[in-house]
Amino acid sequence: MAEIAAYWRNYIDGAWADGGAGRIDVTDPATGETVAEHALADDADVDRAVQAAGRLHRSGALTDMRPIERGRMVQAMGAYLLANKEEIAEVLTREQGKPLWESVIEVEGAAAYFEYYGNQASTVEGRSIPLGAGYFDWTVNEPFGVSAQIIPWNYPVEMTARSLSAALATGNACVIKSPEMTPLTNAWFARAAEAAGFPAGAVNVLCGLGHEAGAALSAHPGVNQIVFTGSVPTGIAIATAAARNLVPCVLELGGKSAAIVHDDADLAAFENDIRWGIYFNAGQVCSAMSRVIVHESRAEEMVERAEAVAKSLLVGPGIERAEFGANMGSMVSVRQRDRAAGMVQRATEQGARVVTGGRPLNRPGAFLEPTVIADVSPDMDIAREEVFGPVLSILTFRDEADAIEIANGTDYGLVSGVFTADLDRATRAARQLRAGQVFVNEWYAGGIETPFGGYGKSGYGREKGREALWNYVQTKNVAVRLKG
């Protein structure tokens, strides 16, 4: 295991910098020990980063080059991440808690975003509009300018890559506010930008507290566009601040996603969906399969299978789990772990039954047993509120209409799933489910090529796929009156 530097700095205008707010400890959630200190940005640091990004944008350094050249630079950033994959993954596991093999997957996924959007840079084209013989009219898609990106702690590498790659591919300059609990791995994006040849100011990375640096960034008049992934209350605060400057946002605010499992579904195959859908990254996934709504005729079998999956997982320090397999690391913090355990306890008080798990492990670190809860009704808190932990709630339904009503019965609408051998039934459900993405017979089907975003309180705007590119550009129309 490589030694981790004791102190990490912010990256502003092409240089590494201390923070005006001092330093913050970064803790290994598997042990409770301090991994490193990170510079903590204040309002002045945020202002310097935004000013640097604005100057770079106005200079035309990114927009004057051919898009294919800019795309190659974006792809080079992905190649840099892959070249440093093992080191990044180790640091990610130490600061976030996930198994080392999951961290490797995350770094590889981050690199894929740079490859994908680097390839897309030359495809953001305008069009000509016929106005008759006397006119020549066309559209141009221009970058907003300064893109502020506020990153969540659960996937600090992949979520940064998702927004940064698309923003750079379209010619924006970026200011990244890394998560204060997991800020270390964001340093590699600054290094990657340097290695790829991006000029100073194109990529700025700073760590700061959400209510200080995050608030200053979202309200800064020099910011032209904001991307945020996180909680609903924080998303509302960011959107409110942005609205005062008439700045557009992309908000991905989590969910309470449900899989409808019909009586003809293959439950043996569905065990794999349980494994990935709710226990990957210890359930700390915005689109986690936190609810299973199963036909009442298969409920008992579903509970038994879910229990078997949960009990098969070995839970312990992620740094010791380098091999792909049936294992799970810690949650990101003891506070987050205790919140999830408290929600399980509240569910039992409301009448639900804990089939397995629900308790912290009797060892140091932020570990929670993989949990399955049965006898859950749609009105319970556990069926309506996001746990953001390894907790699966099982509900039952009588018919299709009942299943759709339960699935749509929360304020969220990020993803949903339908498991059935009947394609007509799956298609009917896909039309009726109030979610930005619907998985049929495989949770997390799709990929970076497929658009992702929510309905309702899951936010607005789309990330991933070609649709994400339009978040970072605005359309200009040019109309020319011809002589003669």
RODO-2510 file (C-alpha; in nm, 4 decimals, decimal comma):
residues 484
     n   res          X          Y          Z
     1     m     0,0000     0,0000     0,0000
     2     a     0,1431     0,3343    -0,1076
     3     e     0,2087     0,6053     0,1485
     4     i    -0,0417     0,8921     0,1351
     5     a     0,0896     1,2477     0,1570
     6     a     0,0159     1,4133     0,4904
     7     y    -0,1087     1,7415     0,3417
     8     w    -0,2984     1,8160     0,0194
     9     r    -0,3545     2,1587    -0,1378
    10     n    -0,6132     2,3225    -0,3584
    11     y    -0,5413     2,3916    -0,7263
    12     i    -0,6226     2,7438    -0,8474
    13     d    -0,5159     2,9102    -1,1719
    14     g    -0,2580     2,6439    -1,2509
    15     a    -0,0873     2,6442    -0,9098
    16     w    -0,1226     2,4500    -0,5850
    17     a    -0,2427     2,6711    -0,3010
    18     d    -0,3149     2,6650     0,0707
    19     g    -0,6647     2,7481     0,1930
    20     g    -0,7759     3,0659     0,3622
    21     a    -0,9981     2,8658     0,6002
    22     g    -0,7119     2,6511     0,7271
    23     r    -0,7129     2,2735     0,7023
    24     i    -0,9566     1,9867     0,7406
    25     d    -0,8890     1,6290     0,8499
    26     v    -0,9723     1,3504     0,6057
    27     t    -1,0674     1,0340     0,7932
    28     d    -1,0529     0,6676     0,6963
    29     p    -1,4082     0,5526     0,7793
    30     a    -1,2906     0,1925     0,8185
    31     t    -1,0648     0,2824     1,1111
    32     g    -1,1574     0,6305     1,2278
    33     e    -0,7960     0,7351     1,1799
    34     t    -0,6877     1,0545     1,0044
    35     v    -0,5543     0,9814     0,6563
    36     a    -0,4349     1,3327     0,5705
    37     e    -0,5098     1,7017     0,6003
    38     h    -0,6487     1,9056     0,3136
    39     a    -0,6385     2,2795     0,2560
    40     l    -0,9789     2,4342     0,3233
    41     a    -1,0938     2,7095     0,0899
    42     d    -1,2666     3,0287     0,1977
    43     d    -1,4656     3,2881     0,0006
    44     a    -1,1488     3,4558    -0,1271
    45     d    -1,0163     3,1255    -0,2620
    46     v    -1,3453     3,0657    -0,4395
    47     d    -1,3301     3,4127    -0,5908
    48     r    -0,9743     3,3576    -0,7156
    49     a    -1,0747     3,0312    -0,8790
    50     v    -1,3799     3,1813    -1,0481
    51     q    -1,1816     3,4826    -1,1661
    52     a    -0,9129     3,2543    -1,3095
    53     a    -1,1710     3,0448    -1,4940
    54     g    -1,3400     3,3590    -1,6254
    55     r    -1,0140     3,5044    -1,7567
    56     l    -0,9290     3,1800    -1,9289
    57     h    -1,2695     3,1622    -2,0919
    58     r    -1,2566     3,5218    -2,2137
    59     s    -0,9080     3,4655    -2,3572
    60     g    -1,0530     3,2215    -2,6094
    61     a    -0,7842     2,9624    -2,5342
    62     l    -1,0401     2,6817    -2,5261
    63     t    -1,2928     2,8087    -2,7773
    64     d    -1,0503     2,9178    -3,0484
    65     m    -0,9031     2,5723    -3,1005
    66     r    -1,0703     2,3140    -3,3214
    67     p    -1,3067     2,0978    -3,1184
    68     i    -1,1251     1,7825    -3,2251
    69     e    -0,8069     1,9176    -3,0649
    70     r    -0,9895     1,9985    -2,7450
    71     g    -1,1462     1,6525    -2,7550
    72     r    -0,8034     1,4898    -2,7746
    73     m    -0,6989     1,6798    -2,4627
    74     v    -1,0104     1,5600    -2,2821
    75     q    -0,9326     1,2027    -2,3828
    76     a    -0,5757     1,2472    -2,2610
    77     m    -0,7103     1,3246    -1,9146
    78     g    -0,8836     0,9879    -1,9112
    79     a    -0,5639     0,8157    -2,0185
    80     y    -0,3836     0,9871    -1,7301
    81     l    -0,6364     0,8507    -1,4814
    82     l    -0,5894     0,4983    -1,6150
    83     a    -0,2115     0,5323    -1,5955
    84     n    -0,2471     0,6165    -1,2244
    85     k    -0,5398     0,3853    -1,1548
    86     e    -0,3909     0,1809    -0,8714
    87     e    -0,2695     0,4806    -0,6726
    88     i    -0,5972     0,6710    -0,7135
    89     a    -0,8004     0,3661    -0,6140
    90     e    -0,6036     0,3161    -0,2930
    91     v    -0,6537     0,6767    -0,1879
    92     l    -1,0220     0,6588    -0,2788
    93     t    -1,0755     0,3514    -0,0632
    94     r    -0,8919     0,5093     0,2297
    95     e    -1,0975     0,8297     0,2201
    96     q    -1,4382     0,6844     0,1226
    97     g    -1,4464     0,3296     0,2592
    98     k    -1,5528     0,1266    -0,0439
    99     p    -1,3738    -0,1995    -0,1331
   100     l    -1,0558    -0,1507    -0,3326
   101     w    -1,1974    -0,3384    -0,6319
   102     e    -1,4955    -0,1006    -0,6351
   103     s    -1,2546     0,1930    -0,6325
   104     v    -1,0749     0,0503    -0,9351
   105     i    -1,4095     0,0242    -1,1156
   106     e    -1,4824     0,3863    -1,0265
   107     v    -1,1525     0,5127    -1,1672
   108     e    -1,2044     0,3124    -1,4853
   109     g    -1,5552     0,4566    -1,5145
   110     a    -1,4198     0,8073    -1,4679
   111     a    -1,1678     0,7540    -1,7471
   112     a    -1,4471     0,6302    -1,9742
   113     y    -1,6302     0,9634    -1,9376
   114     f    -1,3264     1,1491    -2,0705
   115     e    -1,2994     0,9040    -2,3584
   116     y    -1,6695     0,9361    -2,4424
   117     y    -1,7006     1,3143    -2,4226
   118     g    -1,3624     1,3674    -2,5832
   119     n    -1,5059     1,1829    -2,8809
   120     q    -1,8174     1,4026    -2,8724
   121     a    -1,6369     1,7387    -2,8794
   122     s    -1,6563     1,7718    -3,2579
   123     t    -2,0229     1,6750    -3,2794
   124     v    -2,1752     1,9772    -3,1025
   125     e    -2,2887     2,1382    -3,4246
   126     g    -2,5278     2,4140    -3,5195
   127     r    -2,7677     2,4168    -3,8124
   128     s    -2,8768     2,6463    -4,0930
   129     i    -3,2354     2,7703    -4,0980
   130     p    -3,3979     2,8544    -4,4346
   131     l    -3,5534     3,2028    -4,4338
   132     g    -3,5900     3,2533    -4,8058
   133     a    -3,3670     3,3926    -5,0772
   134     g    -3,2774     3,7130    -4,8973
   135     y    -3,1274     3,5647    -4,5823
   136     f    -2,8627     3,3284    -4,4546
   137     d    -2,9326     3,2122    -4,1013
   138     w    -2,7471     2,9682    -3,8746
   139     t    -2,7067     2,8639    -3,5128
   140     v    -2,3926     2,8254    -3,3040
   141     n    -2,3634     2,6375    -2,9721
   142     e    -2,1305     2,8307    -2,7438
   143     p    -2,0065     2,7321    -2,3956
   144     f    -2,1613     2,9114    -2,1002
   145     g    -1,8163     3,0080    -1,9757
   146     v    -1,7493     2,9214    -1,6109
   147     s    -1,8976     2,5919    -1,4951
   148     a    -1,9163     2,5442    -1,1166
   149     q    -1,9314     2,1793    -1,0155
   150     i    -2,0156     2,0759    -0,6602
   151     i    -1,9232     1,7109    -0,6106
   152     p    -2,0780     1,4489    -0,3765
   153     w    -1,8743     1,2345    -0,1382
   154     n    -2,0036     0,8934    -0,2516
   155     y    -1,8362     0,8886    -0,5963
   156     p    -1,5842     1,1741    -0,5866
   157     v    -1,3866     1,0469    -0,8861
   158     e    -1,6635     0,9317    -1,1172
   159     m    -1,9018     1,2208    -1,0463
   160     t    -1,6281     1,4778    -1,1058
   161     a    -1,5354     1,3079    -1,4315
   162     r    -1,8980     1,3016    -1,5427
   163     s    -1,9392     1,6780    -1,5349
   164     l    -1,5808     1,7914    -1,5938
   165     s    -1,5364     1,5900    -1,9134
   166     a    -1,8549     1,7219    -2,0747
   167     a    -1,7810     2,0795    -1,9667
   168     l    -1,4269     2,0785    -2,1057
   169     a    -1,5329     1,9058    -2,4276
   170     t    -1,7716     2,1941    -2,4972
   171     g    -1,5101     2,4597    -2,4139
   172     n    -1,6052     2,5686    -2,0614
   173     a    -1,3587     2,6553    -1,7848
   174     c    -1,4356     2,4750    -1,4570
   175     v    -1,4280     2,5318    -1,0837
   176     i    -1,4711     2,2109    -0,8861
   177     k    -1,5742     2,2161    -0,5213
   178     s    -1,4634     1,8766    -0,3945
   179     p    -1,6482     1,7050    -0,1060
   180     e    -1,4961     1,7802     0,2326
   181     m    -1,5162     1,4151     0,3449
   182     t    -1,3541     1,2734     0,0296
   183     p    -1,1460     1,5494    -0,1336
   184     l    -0,8103     1,3805    -0,1905
   185     t    -0,8702     1,2010    -0,5195
   186     n    -0,9859     1,5196    -0,6932
   187     a    -0,6197     1,6243    -0,7045
   188     w    -0,5677     1,3866    -0,9954
   189     f    -0,8011     1,5906    -1,2140
   190     a    -0,5727     1,8914    -1,1744
   191     r    -0,2711     1,6747    -1,2547
   192     a    -0,4520     1,5210    -1,5514
   193     a    -0,5427     1,8640    -1,6877
   194     e    -0,1796     1,9726    -1,6662
   195     a    -0,0580     1,6531    -1,8316
   196     a    -0,3117     1,6946    -2,1133
   197     g    -0,1981     2,0507    -2,1830
   198     f    -0,4953     2,2509    -2,0569
   199     p    -0,3943     2,6090    -1,9755
   200     a    -0,4034     2,7546    -1,6239
   201     g    -0,7573     2,8412    -1,5191
   202     a    -0,9262     2,5703    -1,7256
   203     v    -0,9551     2,3349    -1,4273
   204     n    -0,9611     2,4640    -1,0702
   205     v    -1,0100     2,2255    -0,7763
   206     l    -1,0727     2,3359    -0,4213
   207     c    -1,2000     2,1742    -0,1042
   208     g    -1,4318     2,3711     0,1189
   209     l    -1,7292     2,3323     0,3463
   210     g    -2,0627     2,3271     0,1700
   211     h    -2,2176     2,6101     0,3674
   212     e    -1,9106     2,8261     0,3122
   213     a    -1,7168     2,7540    -0,0081
   214     g    -2,0112     2,5747    -0,1705
   215     a    -2,2459     2,8603    -0,0938
   216     a    -1,9930     3,1186    -0,2142
   217     l    -1,9426     2,9310    -0,5406
   218     s    -2,3127     2,8828    -0,6171
   219     a    -2,3825     3,2517    -0,5507
   220     h    -2,0774     3,3938    -0,7300
   221     p    -2,1742     3,6396    -1,0061
   222     g    -1,8858     3,5158    -1,2207
   223     v    -2,0306     3,1644    -1,2465
   224     n    -2,2336     3,0952    -1,5605
   225     q    -2,3596     2,7401    -1,4987
   226     i    -2,3809     2,5056    -1,1981
   227     v    -2,3802     2,1269    -1,1646
   228     f    -2,4682     1,9747    -0,8279
   229     t    -2,5264     1,6226    -0,6994
   230     g    -2,6450     1,5815    -0,3415
   231     s    -2,9367     1,6286    -0,1055
   232     v    -3,2676     1,7987    -0,1781
   233     p    -3,2242     2,0760     0,0840
   234     t    -2,8782     2,1647    -0,0476
   235     g    -3,0034     2,1489    -0,4051
   236     i    -3,2805     2,3935    -0,3216
   237     a    -3,0306     2,6286    -0,1572
   238     i    -2,8011     2,6151    -0,4612
   239     a    -3,0860     2,6673    -0,7070
   240     t    -3,2101     2,9618    -0,5013
   241     a    -2,8670     3,1249    -0,4998
   242     a    -2,8238     3,0586    -0,8706
   243     a    -3,1639     3,2052    -0,9497
   244     r    -3,0561     3,5397    -0,8059
   245     n    -2,7929     3,5534    -1,0811
   246     l    -3,0190     3,3848    -1,3401
   247     v    -2,7706     3,0987    -1,3681
   248     p    -2,8909     2,7602    -1,5015
   249     c    -2,8361     2,4477    -1,2925
   250     v    -2,8195     2,0738    -1,3363
   251     l    -2,9399     1,9124    -1,0129
   252     e    -2,9228     1,5415    -0,9320
   253     l    -3,0786     1,5073    -0,5891
   254     g    -3,1105     1,1389    -0,5137
   255     g    -3,4055     0,9078    -0,5033
   256     k    -3,6079     0,6332    -0,3438
   257     s    -3,5939     0,4042    -0,6420
   258     a    -3,8133     0,0978    -0,6750
   259     a    -3,7941    -0,2299    -0,8645
   260     i    -4,1318    -0,3827    -0,9504
   261     v    -4,0925    -0,7614    -0,9533
   262     h    -4,3806    -0,9476    -1,1172
   263     d    -4,4920    -1,3032    -1,0522
   264     d    -4,3201    -1,4309    -1,3676
   265     a    -3,9796    -1,2742    -1,2881
   266     d    -3,6633    -1,4833    -1,2612
   267     l    -3,5880    -1,4442    -0,8901
   268     a    -3,2684    -1,6462    -0,9082
   269     a    -3,1297    -1,3940    -1,1585
   270     f    -3,2723    -1,1091    -0,9505
   271     e    -3,0345    -1,1964    -0,6666
   272     n    -2,7592    -1,0341    -0,8714
   273     d    -2,9687    -0,7186    -0,9006
   274     i    -3,0031    -0,7117    -0,5224
   275     r    -2,6274    -0,7464    -0,4842
   276     w    -2,5495    -0,4572    -0,7178
   277     g    -2,8634    -0,2549    -0,6668
   278     i    -2,8444    -0,1932    -0,2923
   279     y    -2,5150    -0,3243    -0,1521
   280     f    -2,2677    -0,1754    -0,4012
   281     n    -2,0810     0,1107    -0,2295
   282     a    -2,2689     0,0134     0,0874
   283     g    -2,5907     0,1468    -0,0637
   284     q    -2,4531     0,5006    -0,0873
   285     v    -2,5751     0,5452    -0,4427
   286     c    -2,8308     0,8011    -0,5612
   287     s    -2,9941     0,5455    -0,7895
   288     a    -2,9762     0,2533    -0,5468
   289     m    -3,2523    -0,0080    -0,5610
   290     s    -3,3742     0,0769    -0,2134
   291     r    -3,7282    -0,0591    -0,2605
   292     v    -3,8377    -0,3919    -0,4051
   293     i    -4,2097    -0,4079    -0,4794
   294     v    -4,2825    -0,7755    -0,5356
   295     h    -4,6046    -0,9536    -0,6325
   296     e    -4,7639    -1,0949    -0,3192
   297     s    -4,7467    -1,4502    -0,4572
   298     r    -4,3632    -1,4352    -0,4648
   299     a    -4,3055    -1,2279    -0,1511
   300     e    -4,1909    -1,5089     0,0759
   301     e    -3,9398    -1,6366    -0,1789
   302     m    -3,8136    -1,2830    -0,2396
   303     v    -3,7506    -1,2278     0,1304
   304     e    -3,5599    -1,5554     0,1554
   305     r    -3,3442    -1,4763    -0,1461
   306     a    -3,2715    -1,1206    -0,0324
   307     e    -3,1727    -1,2489     0,3102
   308     a    -2,9352    -1,4994     0,1530
   309     v    -2,7688    -1,2274    -0,0558
   310     a    -2,7259    -0,9983     0,2444
   311     k    -2,5813    -1,2747     0,4624
   312     s    -2,3376    -1,3795     0,1890
   313     l    -2,1533    -1,0469     0,2020
   314     l    -1,8361    -1,0190     0,4079
   315     v    -1,8079    -0,6726     0,5599
   316     g    -1,4769    -0,5150     0,6549
   317     p    -1,2093    -0,2596     0,5621
   318     g    -1,2181    -0,1842     0,1912
   319     i    -0,8402    -0,1691     0,1637
   320     e    -0,8339    -0,5429     0,2433
   321     r    -1,0803    -0,6201    -0,0361
   322     a    -0,8843    -0,5969    -0,3577
   323     e    -1,0529    -0,8955    -0,5209
   324     f    -1,3927    -0,8708    -0,6881
   325     g    -1,6420    -1,0655    -0,4808
   326     a    -1,9195    -1,0863    -0,2247
   327     n    -1,7936    -0,8213     0,0123
   328     m    -1,8766    -0,4703     0,1293
   329     g    -1,6756    -0,1915     0,2866
   330     s    -1,7642     0,0731     0,5402
   331     m    -2,0007     0,3629     0,5022
   332     v    -1,8443     0,7055     0,4618
   333     s    -1,8752     0,8101     0,8269
   334     v    -2,0062     0,6991     1,1634
   335     r    -2,2647     0,9754     1,1433
   336     q    -2,3968     0,8426     0,8121
   337     r    -2,3940     0,4862     0,9502
   338     d    -2,5856     0,5866     1,2615
   339     r    -2,8432     0,7739     1,0551
   340     a    -2,9111     0,4607     0,8477
   341     a    -2,9296     0,2409     1,1581
   342     g    -3,1703     0,4893     1,3146
   343     m    -3,3991     0,4682     1,0134
   344     v    -3,4031     0,0892     1,0433
   345     q    -3,4993     0,1203     1,4090
   346     r    -3,7760     0,3648     1,3232
   347     a    -3,9089     0,1215     1,0628
   348     t    -3,9469    -0,1501     1,3253
   349     e    -4,1320     0,0938     1,5505
   350     q    -4,3724     0,1567     1,2609
   351     g    -4,4384    -0,2151     1,2124
   352     a    -4,1744    -0,3395     0,9696
   353     r    -3,9683    -0,6538     1,0319
   354     v    -3,5903    -0,6657     1,0130
   355     v    -3,5116    -0,9915     0,8362
   356     t    -3,1370    -0,9551     0,8709
   357     g    -2,8828    -0,6863     0,9546
   358     g    -2,9668    -0,3353     1,0644
   359     r    -2,6954    -0,3066     1,3270
   360     p    -2,3493    -0,1536     1,3367
   361     l    -2,0684    -0,4078     1,3397
   362     n    -1,8989    -0,4626     1,6726
   363     r    -1,5697    -0,3173     1,5571
   364     p    -1,4144     0,0251     1,4956
   365     g    -1,5240     0,2011     1,1800
   366     a    -1,8459     0,3063     1,0095
   367     f    -1,9725    -0,0429     0,9290
   368     l    -2,3379    -0,1421     0,9016
   369     e    -2,4633    -0,4936     0,8408
   370     p    -2,6268    -0,5503     0,5004
   371     t    -2,9932    -0,5138     0,5853
   372     v    -3,3249    -0,6503     0,4591
   373     i    -3,6562    -0,5186     0,5918
   374     a    -3,9894    -0,6907     0,5173
   375     d    -4,3543    -0,6131     0,5923
   376     v    -4,2968    -0,2575     0,4753
   377     s    -4,6008    -0,0493     0,3836
   378     p    -4,5915     0,2503     0,1474
   379     d    -4,6720     0,4985     0,4246
   380     m    -4,3697     0,4105     0,6392
   381     d    -4,0742     0,6493     0,6535
   382     i    -3,8403     0,3736     0,5318
   383     a    -4,0474     0,3466     0,2123
   384     r    -4,0487     0,7200     0,1435
   385     e    -3,7178     0,8646     0,2663
   386     e    -3,3728     0,8060     0,1218
   387     v    -3,1599     0,5952     0,3570
   388     f    -2,8375     0,6139     0,1543
   389     g    -2,7115     0,2937     0,3101
   390     p    -2,7180    -0,0858     0,2613
   391     v    -3,0856    -0,1199     0,3523
   392     l    -3,3365    -0,2965     0,1259
   393     s    -3,7089    -0,2511     0,1910
   394     i    -3,9493    -0,5139     0,0545
   395     l    -4,3105    -0,4212    -0,0196
   396     t    -4,5833    -0,6235    -0,1935
   397     f    -4,8472    -0,5515    -0,4580
   398     r    -5,1639    -0,7160    -0,5930
   399     d    -5,1821    -0,6015    -0,9566
   400     e    -5,0065    -0,3758    -1,2075
   401     a    -5,1963    -0,0628    -1,1109
   402     d    -5,1135    -0,1203    -0,7449
   403     a    -4,7443    -0,1660    -0,8250
   404     i    -4,7241     0,1541    -1,0296
   405     e    -4,9027     0,3531    -0,7614
   406     i    -4,6590     0,2340    -0,4939
   407     a    -4,3534     0,2926    -0,7134
   408     n    -4,4665     0,6464    -0,7965
   409     g    -4,5721     0,7194    -0,4401
   410     t    -4,2702     0,9210    -0,3282
   411     d    -4,1490     1,2738    -0,4002
   412     y    -3,8534     1,1314    -0,5925
   413     g    -3,8249     1,0052    -0,9501
   414     l    -3,4673     0,9190    -1,0403
   415     v    -3,4799     0,5591    -1,1661
   416     s    -3,7211     0,2658    -1,1556
   417     g    -3,7098    -0,0965    -1,2606
   418     v    -3,9465    -0,3619    -1,3942
   419     f    -3,8719    -0,7334    -1,3805
   420     t    -4,0967    -0,9575    -1,5856
   421     a    -4,0929    -1,2044    -1,8745
   422     d    -4,3781    -1,0119    -2,0381
   423     l    -4,2346    -0,7375    -2,2593
   424     d    -4,5776    -0,5791    -2,3115
   425     r    -4,6199    -0,5472    -1,9363
   426     a    -4,2715    -0,4004    -1,9013
   427     t    -4,3436    -0,1469    -2,1753
   428     r    -4,6710    -0,0431    -2,0129
   429     a    -4,4880     0,0119    -1,6849
   430     a    -4,2081     0,2093    -1,8492
   431     r    -4,4676     0,4541    -1,9851
   432     q    -4,6330     0,4985    -1,6470
   433     l    -4,3355     0,5098    -1,4114
   434     r    -4,2461     0,8619    -1,3043
   435     a    -3,8688     0,8376    -1,3324
   436     g    -3,5940     0,9641    -1,5570
   437     q    -3,4652     0,6156    -1,6319
   438     v    -3,6371     0,2753    -1,6298
   439     f    -3,4428    -0,0492    -1,6111
   440     v    -3,6057    -0,3642    -1,7476
   441     n    -3,4761    -0,6974    -1,6172
   442     e    -3,1407    -0,5556    -1,5082
   443     w    -3,0734    -0,2878    -1,2503
   444     y    -2,8132    -0,0399    -1,3780
   445     a    -2,8661    -0,1427    -1,7391
   446     g    -2,7356     0,1299    -1,9689
   447     g    -2,4087     0,3178    -1,9340
   448     i    -2,2356     0,6500    -1,9832
   449     e    -2,4018     0,6716    -2,3246
   450     t    -2,7539     0,6795    -2,1755
   451     p    -2,9082     1,0008    -2,0320
   452     f    -2,9560     1,0128    -1,6558
   453     g    -3,1586     1,2495    -1,4406
   454     g    -3,4689     1,2804    -1,2329
   455     y    -3,8312     1,3762    -1,2083
   456     g    -3,9794     1,5560    -0,9076
   457     k    -3,7447     1,6111    -0,6155
   458     s    -3,4767     1,4015    -0,7828
   459     g    -3,3829     1,7200    -0,9650
   460     y    -3,3685     1,8412    -1,3233
   461     g    -3,1354     1,8385    -1,6201
   462     r    -2,9689     1,5321    -1,7660
   463     e    -2,6195     1,3958    -1,7236
   464     k    -2,4503     1,1206    -1,9248
   465     g    -2,5190     1,0574    -2,2904
   466     r    -2,5353     1,3194    -2,5657
   467     e    -2,8100     1,4976    -2,3726
   468     a    -2,5575     1,6116    -2,1108
   469     l    -2,3691     1,8218    -2,3637
   470     w    -2,6603     2,0634    -2,3987
   471     n    -2,6272     2,1563    -2,0307
   472     y    -2,2950     2,3227    -2,1075
   473     v    -2,3790     2,5260    -2,4180
   474     q    -2,6207     2,8008    -2,5126
   475     t    -2,7522     2,8575    -2,8627
   476     k    -2,6740     3,1734    -3,0565
   477     n    -2,8592     3,2545    -3,3760
   478     v    -2,6981     3,4568    -3,6548
   479     a    -2,9263     3,6048    -3,9227
   480     v    -2,7702     3,7748    -4,2277
   481     r    -2,9599     3,9917    -4,4752
   482     l    -2,8109     3,9289    -4,8182
   483     k    -2,7756     4,1939    -5,0886
   484     g    -2,9490     4,1604    -5,4196
***
